[in-house]
């Protein structure tokens, strides 16, 4: 499957889950974000991954629980 197609599909899913404004939906979105991270990494596009996380952080800065989920995605990789 084309990685860009997968990334687009997963991004739509992530956006729809975040729009639910529920902590469980944020956790569900993290599953797709992890898939996206692996795809970006595999295709040597880490800067795009970091830009995506930064954009989500800025757009949803008032959603503290979502920011916490995003933090765990990035912090986990900084330790690895």
Biopython code that builds the backbone (N, CA, C, O; Angstrom):
import numpy as np
from Bio.PDB.StructureBuilder import StructureBuilder

atoms = [
    (1, "UNK", "N", (0.847, -1.183, 0.000)),
    (1, "UNK", "CA", (0.000, 0.000, 0.000)),
    (1, "UNK", "C", (0.893, 1.247, 0.000)),
    (1, "UNK", "O", (1.960, 1.263, 0.615)),
    (2, "UNK", "N", (0.454, 2.246, -0.673)),
    (2, "UNK", "CA", (1.159, 3.520, -0.755)),
    (2, "UNK", "C", (1.207, 4.167, 0.638)),
    (2, "UNK", "O", (0.165, 4.349, 1.268)),
    (3, "UNK", "N", (2.407, 4.514, 1.121)),
    (3, "UNK", "CA", (2.472, 5.099, 2.462)),
    (3, "UNK", "C", (1.690, 6.407, 2.599)),
    (3, "UNK", "O", (1.111, 6.666, 3.653)),
    (4, "UNK", "N", (1.665, 7.221, 1.564)),
    (4, "UNK", "CA", (0.922, 8.480, 1.646)),
    (4, "UNK", "C", (-0.577, 8.237, 1.776)),
    (4, "UNK", "O", (-1.272, 8.967, 2.483)),
    (5, "UNK", "N", (-1.069, 7.217, 1.095)),
    (5, "UNK", "CA", (-2.487, 6.884, 1.197)),
    (5, "UNK", "C", (-2.808, 6.428, 2.620)),
    (5, "UNK", "O", (-3.803, 6.851, 3.210)),
    (6, "UNK", "N", (-1.959, 5.565, 3.157)),
    (6, "UNK", "CA", (-2.155, 5.103, 4.536)),
    (6, "UNK", "C", (-2.128, 6.280, 5.502)),
    (6, "UNK", "O", (-2.985, 6.386, 6.379)),
    (7, "UNK", "N", (-1.155, 7.155, 5.345)),
    (7, "UNK", "CA", (-1.038, 8.307, 6.236)),
    (7, "UNK", "C", (-2.268, 9.201, 6.153)),
    (7, "UNK", "O", (-2.740, 9.705, 7.172)),
    (8, "UNK", "N", (-2.787, 9.400, 4.947)),
    (8, "UNK", "CA", (-3.997, 10.222, 4.782)),
    (8, "UNK", "C", (-5.205, 9.592, 5.475)),
    (8, "UNK", "O", (-5.983, 10.277, 6.139)),
    (9, "UNK", "N", (-5.347, 8.286, 5.310)),
    (9, "UNK", "CA", (-6.473, 7.578, 5.940)),
    (9, "UNK", "C", (-6.364, 7.663, 7.454)),
    (9, "UNK", "O", (-7.336, 7.983, 8.139)),
    (10, "UNK", "N", (-5.166, 7.371, 7.974)),
    (10, "UNK", "CA", (-4.975, 7.419, 9.421)),
    (10, "UNK", "C", (-5.159, 8.826, 9.967)),
    (10, "UNK", "O", (-5.693, 8.998, 11.063)),
    (11, "UNK", "N", (-4.728, 9.826, 9.226)),
    (11, "UNK", "CA", (-4.889, 11.215, 9.677)),
    (11, "UNK", "C", (-6.372, 11.569, 9.786)),
    (11, "UNK", "O", (-6.783, 12.241, 10.733)),
    (12, "UNK", "N", (-7.170, 11.121, 8.823)),
    (12, "UNK", "CA", (-8.614, 11.370, 8.891)),
    (12, "UNK", "C", (-9.239, 10.700, 10.111)),
    (12, "UNK", "O", (-10.107, 11.274, 10.770)),
    (13, "UNK", "N", (-8.793, 9.491, 10.403)),
    (13, "UNK", "CA", (-9.293, 8.770, 11.577)),
    (13, "UNK", "C", (-8.895, 9.513, 12.848)),
    (13, "UNK", "O", (-9.718, 9.707, 13.743)),
    (14, "UNK", "N", (-7.631, 9.929, 12.925)),
    (14, "UNK", "CA", (-7.138, 10.671, 14.090)),
    (14, "UNK", "C", (-7.951, 11.943, 14.286)),
    (14, "UNK", "O", (-8.384, 12.235, 15.400)),
    (15, "UNK", "N", (-8.161, 12.694, 13.224)),
    (15, "UNK", "CA", (-8.928, 13.940, 13.325)),
    (15, "UNK", "C", (-10.352, 13.689, 13.810)),
    (15, "UNK", "O", (-10.873, 14.445, 14.630)),
    (16, "UNK", "N", (-10.979, 12.632, 13.307)),
    (16, "UNK", "CA", (-12.359, 12.354, 13.724)),
    (16, "UNK", "C", (-12.410, 11.894, 15.183)),
    (16, "UNK", "O", (-13.361, 12.212, 15.898)),
    (17, "UNK", "N", (-11.403, 11.153, 15.625)),
    (17, "UNK", "CA", (-11.369, 10.743, 17.026)),
    (17, "UNK", "C", (-11.130, 11.937, 17.948)),
    (17, "UNK", "O", (-11.787, 12.066, 18.980)),
    (18, "UNK", "N", (-10.208, 12.795, 17.584)),
    (18, "UNK", "CA", (-9.937, 13.977, 18.403)),
    (18, "UNK", "C", (-11.177, 14.869, 18.490)),
    (18, "UNK", "O", (-11.431, 15.484, 19.526)),
    (19, "UNK", "N", (-11.935, 14.937, 17.418)),
    (19, "UNK", "CA", (-13.141, 15.772, 17.385)),
    (19, "UNK", "C", (-14.199, 15.300, 18.388)),
    (19, "UNK", "O", (-15.095, 16.067, 18.743)),
    (20, "UNK", "N", (-14.106, 14.068, 18.841)),
    (20, "UNK", "CA", (-15.068, 13.555, 19.828)),
    (20, "UNK", "C", (-14.861, 14.177, 21.212)),
    (20, "UNK", "O", (-15.763, 14.143, 22.049)),
    (21, "UNK", "N", (-13.686, 14.740, 21.450)),
    (21, "UNK", "CA", (-13.336, 15.406, 22.710)),
    (21, "UNK", "C", (-13.602, 14.488, 23.911)),
    (21, "UNK", "O", (-14.264, 14.872, 24.875)),
    (22, "UNK", "N", (-13.066, 13.268, 23.822)),
    (22, "UNK", "CA", (-13.192, 12.297, 24.909)),
    (22, "UNK", "C", (-11.823, 11.657, 25.136)),
    (22, "UNK", "O", (-11.132, 11.321, 24.174)),
    (23, "UNK", "N", (-11.427, 11.487, 26.392)),
    (23, "UNK", "CA", (-10.128, 10.863, 26.674)),
    (23, "UNK", "C", (-9.945, 9.494, 26.013)),
    (23, "UNK", "O", (-8.853, 9.179, 25.540)),
    (24, "UNK", "N", (-10.990, 8.689, 25.979)),
    (24, "UNK", "CA", (-10.876, 7.374, 25.322)),
    (24, "UNK", "C", (-10.605, 7.520, 23.826)),
    (24, "UNK", "O", (-9.866, 6.727, 23.243)),
    (25, "UNK", "N", (-11.198, 8.519, 23.223)),
    (25, "UNK", "CA", (-10.978, 8.764, 21.795)),
    (25, "UNK", "C", (-9.533, 9.203, 21.559)),
    (25, "UNK", "O", (-8.938, 8.850, 20.541)),
    (26, "UNK", "N", (-8.965, 9.969, 22.494)),
    (26, "UNK", "CA", (-7.573, 10.389, 22.362)),
    (26, "UNK", "C", (-6.646, 9.170, 22.421)),
    (26, "UNK", "O", (-5.673, 9.085, 21.672)),
    (27, "UNK", "N", (-6.956, 8.234, 23.313)),
    (27, "UNK", "CA", (-6.159, 7.005, 23.404)),
    (27, "UNK", "C", (-6.289, 6.191, 22.122)),
    (27, "UNK", "O", (-5.307, 5.623, 21.643)),
    (28, "UNK", "N", (-7.487, 6.134, 21.570)),
    (28, "UNK", "CA", (-7.687, 5.420, 20.306)),
    (28, "UNK", "C", (-6.913, 6.104, 19.185)),
    (28, "UNK", "O", (-6.342, 5.437, 18.322)),
    (29, "UNK", "N", (-6.896, 7.418, 19.200)),
    (29, "UNK", "CA", (-6.143, 8.160, 18.180)),
    (29, "UNK", "C", (-4.653, 7.873, 18.286)),
    (29, "UNK", "O", (-3.946, 7.867, 17.279)),
    (30, "UNK", "N", (-4.172, 7.635, 19.512)),
    (30, "UNK", "CA", (-2.740, 7.373, 19.692)),
    (30, "UNK", "C", (-2.308, 6.090, 18.978)),
    (30, "UNK", "O", (-1.158, 5.974, 18.555)),
    (31, "UNK", "N", (-3.215, 5.138, 18.844)),
    (31, "UNK", "CA", (-2.892, 3.907, 18.112)),
    (31, "UNK", "C", (-2.559, 4.246, 16.653)),
    (31, "UNK", "O", (-1.577, 3.753, 16.098)),
    (32, "UNK", "N", (-3.382, 5.080, 16.055)),
    (32, "UNK", "CA", (-3.155, 5.468, 14.655)),
    (32, "UNK", "C", (-1.944, 6.393, 14.526)),
    (32, "UNK", "O", (-1.217, 6.343, 13.533)),
    (33, "UNK", "N", (-1.739, 7.223, 15.525)),
    (33, "UNK", "CA", (-0.558, 8.091, 15.492)),
    (33, "UNK", "C", (0.723, 7.267, 15.571)),
    (33, "UNK", "O", (1.723, 7.616, 14.943)),
    (34, "UNK", "N", (0.701, 6.193, 16.325)),
    (34, "UNK", "CA", (1.884, 5.312, 16.386)),
    (34, "UNK", "C", (2.128, 4.647, 15.031)),
    (34, "UNK", "O", (3.272, 4.517, 14.595)),
    (35, "UNK", "N", (1.059, 4.230, 14.375)),
    (35, "UNK", "CA", (1.201, 3.668, 13.025)),
    (35, "UNK", "C", (1.797, 4.700, 12.075)),
    (35, "UNK", "O", (2.656, 4.390, 11.249)),
    (36, "UNK", "N", (1.320, 5.930, 12.213)),
    (36, "UNK", "CA", (1.835, 7.003, 11.365)),
    (36, "UNK", "C", (3.313, 7.248, 11.653)),
    (36, "UNK", "O", (4.108, 7.450, 10.735)),
    (37, "UNK", "N", (3.669, 7.227, 12.926)),
    (37, "UNK", "CA", (5.066, 7.448, 13.289)),
    (37, "UNK", "C", (5.970, 6.386, 12.666)),
    (37, "UNK", "O", (7.030, 6.705, 12.126)),
    (38, "UNK", "N", (5.553, 5.139, 12.741)),
    (38, "UNK", "CA", (6.343, 4.055, 12.149)),
    (38, "UNK", "C", (6.489, 4.239, 10.642)),
    (38, "UNK", "O", (7.562, 4.015, 10.083)),
    (39, "UNK", "N", (5.414, 4.645, 9.996)),
    (39, "UNK", "CA", (5.455, 4.845, 8.552)),
    (39, "UNK", "C", (6.369, 6.004, 8.179)),
    (39, "UNK", "O", (7.166, 5.901, 7.247)),
    (40, "UNK", "N", (6.251, 7.106, 8.911)),
    (40, "UNK", "CA", (7.143, 8.240, 8.649)),
    (40, "UNK", "C", (8.600, 7.833, 8.865)),
    (40, "UNK", "O", (9.471, 8.160, 8.059)),
    (41, "UNK", "N", (8.852, 7.130, 9.942)),
    (41, "UNK", "CA", (10.226, 6.721, 10.256)),
    (41, "UNK", "C", (10.774, 5.776, 9.180)),
    (41, "UNK", "O", (11.911, 5.926, 8.734)),
    (42, "UNK", "N", (9.970, 4.822, 8.778)),
    (42, "UNK", "CA", (10.388, 3.841, 7.771)),
    (42, "UNK", "C", (10.713, 4.517, 6.438)),
    (42, "UNK", "O", (11.553, 4.031, 5.680)),
    (43, "UNK", "N", (10.058, 5.619, 6.160)),
    (43, "UNK", "CA", (10.260, 6.333, 4.898)),
    (43, "UNK", "C", (11.173, 7.552, 5.044)),
    (43, "UNK", "O", (11.217, 8.420, 4.173)),
    (44, "UNK", "N", (11.901, 7.596, 6.167)),
    (44, "UNK", "CA", (12.881, 8.663, 6.417)),
    (44, "UNK", "C", (12.243, 10.053, 6.348)),
    (44, "UNK", "O", (12.765, 10.966, 5.709)),
    (45, "UNK", "N", (11.095, 10.184, 7.028)),
    (45, "UNK", "CA", (10.346, 11.445, 7.022)),
    (45, "UNK", "C", (10.034, 11.890, 8.454)),
    (45, "UNK", "O", (8.942, 12.382, 8.737)),
    (46, "UNK", "N", (10.995, 11.713, 9.338)),
    (46, "UNK", "CA", (10.786, 12.039, 10.755)),
    (46, "UNK", "C", (10.394, 13.503, 10.973)),
    (46, "UNK", "O", (9.592, 13.804, 11.858)),
    (47, "UNK", "N", (10.947, 14.400, 10.184)),
    (47, "UNK", "CA", (10.611, 15.820, 10.353)),
    (47, "UNK", "C", (9.117, 16.061, 10.100)),
    (47, "UNK", "O", (8.511, 16.918, 10.742)),
    (48, "UNK", "N", (8.529, 15.313, 9.175)),
    (48, "UNK", "CA", (7.088, 15.450, 8.917)),
    (48, "UNK", "C", (6.287, 14.952, 10.119)),
    (48, "UNK", "O", (5.255, 15.528, 10.462)),
    (49, "UNK", "N", (6.763, 13.888, 10.755)),
    (49, "UNK", "CA", (6.111, 13.357, 11.952)),
    (49, "UNK", "C", (6.124, 14.408, 13.066)),
    (49, "UNK", "O", (5.101, 14.672, 13.697)),
    (50, "UNK", "N", (7.278, 14.991, 13.291)),
    (50, "UNK", "CA", (7.399, 15.998, 14.345)),
    (50, "UNK", "C", (6.552, 17.228, 14.025)),
    (50, "UNK", "O", (5.985, 17.839, 14.931)),
    (51, "UNK", "N", (6.463, 17.591, 12.764)),
    (51, "UNK", "CA", (5.611, 18.715, 12.350)),
    (51, "UNK", "C", (4.139, 18.412, 12.606)),
    (51, "UNK", "O", (3.382, 19.288, 13.023)),
    (52, "UNK", "N", (3.741, 17.177, 12.356)),
    (52, "UNK", "CA", (2.357, 16.774, 12.601)),
    (52, "UNK", "C", (2.022, 16.889, 14.082)),
    (52, "UNK", "O", (0.987, 17.445, 14.449)),
    (53, "UNK", "N", (2.894, 16.367, 14.925)),
    (53, "UNK", "CA", (2.652, 16.439, 16.367)),
    (53, "UNK", "C", (2.600, 17.898, 16.824)),
    (53, "UNK", "O", (1.745, 18.271, 17.628)),
    (54, "UNK", "N", (3.502, 18.704, 16.319)),
    (54, "UNK", "CA", (3.519, 20.127, 16.668)),
    (54, "UNK", "C", (2.226, 20.815, 16.227)),
    (54, "UNK", "O", (1.668, 21.622, 16.970)),
    (55, "UNK", "N", (1.754, 20.501, 15.028)),
    (55, "UNK", "CA", (0.513, 21.098, 14.514)),
    (55, "UNK", "C", (-0.688, 20.675, 15.366)),
    (55, "UNK", "O", (-1.554, 21.496, 15.671)),
    (56, "UNK", "N", (-0.738, 19.404, 15.745)),
    (56, "UNK", "CA", (-1.836, 18.932, 16.595)),
    (56, "UNK", "C", (-1.789, 19.633, 17.953)),
    (56, "UNK", "O", (-2.824, 20.016, 18.499)),
    (57, "UNK", "N", (-0.588, 19.794, 18.489)),
    (57, "UNK", "CA", (-0.421, 20.482, 19.769)),
    (57, "UNK", "C", (-0.941, 21.918, 19.711)),
    (57, "UNK", "O", (-1.647, 22.372, 20.612)),
    (58, "UNK", "N", (-0.582, 22.621, 18.640)),
    (58, "UNK", "CA", (-1.017, 24.017, 18.510)),
    (58, "UNK", "C", (-2.522, 24.123, 18.296)),
    (58, "UNK", "O", (-3.181, 24.972, 18.897)),
    (59, "UNK", "N", (-3.060, 23.267, 17.445)),
    (59, "UNK", "CA", (-4.482, 23.330, 17.119)),
    (59, "UNK", "C", (-5.371, 22.979, 18.319)),
    (59, "UNK", "O", (-6.454, 23.538, 18.490)),
    (60, "UNK", "N", (-4.895, 22.051, 19.137)),
    (60, "UNK", "CA", (-5.722, 21.540, 20.240)),
    (60, "UNK", "C", (-5.113, 21.851, 21.606)),
    (60, "UNK", "O", (-5.219, 21.048, 22.533)),
    (61, "UNK", "N", (-4.481, 23.007, 21.728)),
    (61, "UNK", "CA", (-3.752, 23.339, 22.954)),
    (61, "UNK", "C", (-4.635, 23.376, 24.198)),
    (61, "UNK", "O", (-4.129, 23.213, 25.308)),
    (62, "UNK", "N", (-5.917, 23.581, 24.041)),
    (62, "UNK", "CA", (-6.820, 23.630, 25.196)),
    (62, "UNK", "C", (-7.218, 22.235, 25.696)),
    (62, "UNK", "O", (-7.777, 22.110, 26.786)),
    (63, "UNK", "N", (-6.941, 21.213, 24.930)),
    (63, "UNK", "CA", (-7.323, 19.847, 25.302)),
    (63, "UNK", "C", (-6.161, 19.192, 26.053)),
    (63, "UNK", "O", (-5.322, 18.512, 25.462)),
    (64, "UNK", "N", (-6.134, 19.413, 27.369)),
    (64, "UNK", "CA", (-5.002, 18.963, 28.180)),
    (64, "UNK", "C", (-4.770, 17.462, 28.114)),
    (64, "UNK", "O", (-3.624, 17.014, 28.084)),
    (65, "UNK", "N", (-5.824, 16.693, 28.090)),
    (65, "UNK", "CA", (-5.660, 15.234, 28.044)),
    (65, "UNK", "C", (-5.050, 14.799, 26.713)),
    (65, "UNK", "O", (-4.231, 13.880, 26.673)),
    (66, "UNK", "N", (-5.444, 15.450, 25.637)),
    (66, "UNK", "CA", (-4.852, 15.140, 24.334)),
    (66, "UNK", "C", (-3.376, 15.513, 24.331)),
    (66, "UNK", "O", (-2.548, 14.755, 23.826)),
    (67, "UNK", "N", (-3.043, 16.654, 24.879)),
    (67, "UNK", "CA", (-1.643, 17.081, 24.942)),
    (67, "UNK", "C", (-0.826, 16.042, 25.719)),
    (67, "UNK", "O", (0.311, 15.747, 25.354)),
    (68, "UNK", "N", (-1.397, 15.499, 26.774)),
    (68, "UNK", "CA", (-0.730, 14.446, 27.538)),
    (68, "UNK", "C", (-0.458, 13.213, 26.699)),
    (68, "UNK", "O", (0.614, 12.616, 26.794)),
    (69, "UNK", "N", (-1.425, 12.829, 25.879)),
    (69, "UNK", "CA", (-1.245, 11.683, 24.990)),
    (69, "UNK", "C", (-0.144, 11.971, 23.968)),
    (69, "UNK", "O", (0.702, 11.118, 23.703)),
    (70, "UNK", "N", (-0.162, 13.159, 23.407)),
    (70, "UNK", "CA", (0.870, 13.533, 22.431)),
    (70, "UNK", "C", (2.248, 13.548, 23.089)),
    (70, "UNK", "O", (3.237, 13.140, 22.479)),
    (71, "UNK", "N", (2.309, 14.017, 24.327)),
    (71, "UNK", "CA", (3.582, 14.030, 25.055)),
    (71, "UNK", "C", (4.145, 12.627, 25.221)),
    (71, "UNK", "O", (5.351, 12.421, 25.080)),
    (72, "UNK", "N", (3.282, 11.661, 25.519)),
    (72, "UNK", "CA", (3.773, 10.296, 25.697)),
    (72, "UNK", "C", (4.315, 9.727, 24.389)),
    (72, "UNK", "O", (5.262, 8.940, 24.402)),
    (73, "UNK", "N", (3.728, 10.115, 23.274)),
    (73, "UNK", "CA", (4.222, 9.622, 21.985)),
    (73, "UNK", "C", (5.621, 10.142, 21.690)),
    (73, "UNK", "O", (6.473, 9.404, 21.196)),
    (74, "UNK", "N", (5.851, 11.394, 21.988)),
    (74, "UNK", "CA", (7.159, 12.005, 21.676)),
    (74, "UNK", "C", (8.194, 11.654, 22.728)),
    (74, "UNK", "O", (9.331, 11.329, 22.385)),
    (75, "UNK", "N", (7.827, 11.713, 24.007)),
    (75, "UNK", "CA", (8.784, 11.417, 25.081)),
    (75, "UNK", "C", (9.289, 9.991, 25.013)),
    (75, "UNK", "O", (10.461, 9.728, 25.285)),
    (76, "UNK", "N", (8.417, 9.077, 24.655)),
    (76, "UNK", "CA", (8.814, 7.679, 24.540)),
    (76, "UNK", "C", (9.974, 7.542, 23.561)),
    (76, "UNK", "O", (10.916, 6.790, 23.810)),
    (77, "UNK", "N", (9.907, 8.252, 22.474)),
    (77, "UNK", "CA", (10.941, 8.160, 21.443)),
    (77, "UNK", "C", (12.222, 8.894, 21.840)),
    (77, "UNK", "O", (13.312, 8.521, 21.406)),
    (78, "UNK", "N", (12.091, 9.927, 22.657)),
    (78, "UNK", "CA", (13.282, 10.647, 23.091)),
    (78, "UNK", "C", (14.124, 9.790, 24.029)),
    (78, "UNK", "O", (15.347, 9.920, 24.065)),
    (79, "UNK", "N", (13.465, 8.908, 24.793)),
    (79, "UNK", "CA", (14.175, 8.031, 25.714)),
    (79, "UNK", "C", (14.820, 6.883, 24.971)),
    (79, "UNK", "O", (15.923, 6.466, 25.325)),
    (80, "UNK", "N", (14.161, 6.358, 23.946)),
    (80, "UNK", "CA", (14.678, 5.207, 23.178)),
    (80, "UNK", "C", (15.989, 5.443, 22.552)),
    (80, "UNK", "O", (16.524, 4.557, 21.885)),
]
sb = StructureBuilder()
sb.init_structure("model")
sb.init_model(0)
sb.init_chain("A")
sb.init_seg("    ")
for serial, (resi, resn, name, xyz) in enumerate(atoms, 1):
    if name == "N":
        sb.init_residue(resn, " ", resi, " ")
    sb.init_atom(name, np.array(xyz, "f"), 0.0, 1.0, " ", f" {name:<3s}", serial, name[0])
structure = sb.get_structure()
